[in-house]
Amino acid sequence: MPIYRYICEDCGNEFTVMHGMNEEPNVFCEQCGGKARKGIGRIGISFKGNGFYINDSKGSSKSSKSKSTSSTSSEKK
C-alpha cells in the first residue's frame, strides 16, 4: 500500500497516511482534527545511465565511432 502525504487545511500540519490507491478516505488532522488534503510529496530523483545529458546523445557517439574506424583502417594499410 502506498503512503500519502496530507496537509491540514486549518493548522498546516503535515503527516502521512497509508491507504490503497483506489481509496479516497476522509482524513483528519492528528493535532487539531481539521480536514486534511493530499499534498505533493518531496521526492528526490536521480537519473543514472546514458542519455540524460546533451553530451550523451546518440549523434555524438556516432561521430566518435566513425573517427575511430577511419584511423584503424589507415593503420592497417
Buried (B, 14 or more C-beta within 10 A) or exposed (E): EEEBBBBBEEEEBEBEBEEEEEEEEEBBBEEEEEEBEEBEEEEEEEEEEEEEEEEEEEEEEEEEEEEEEEEEEEEEE
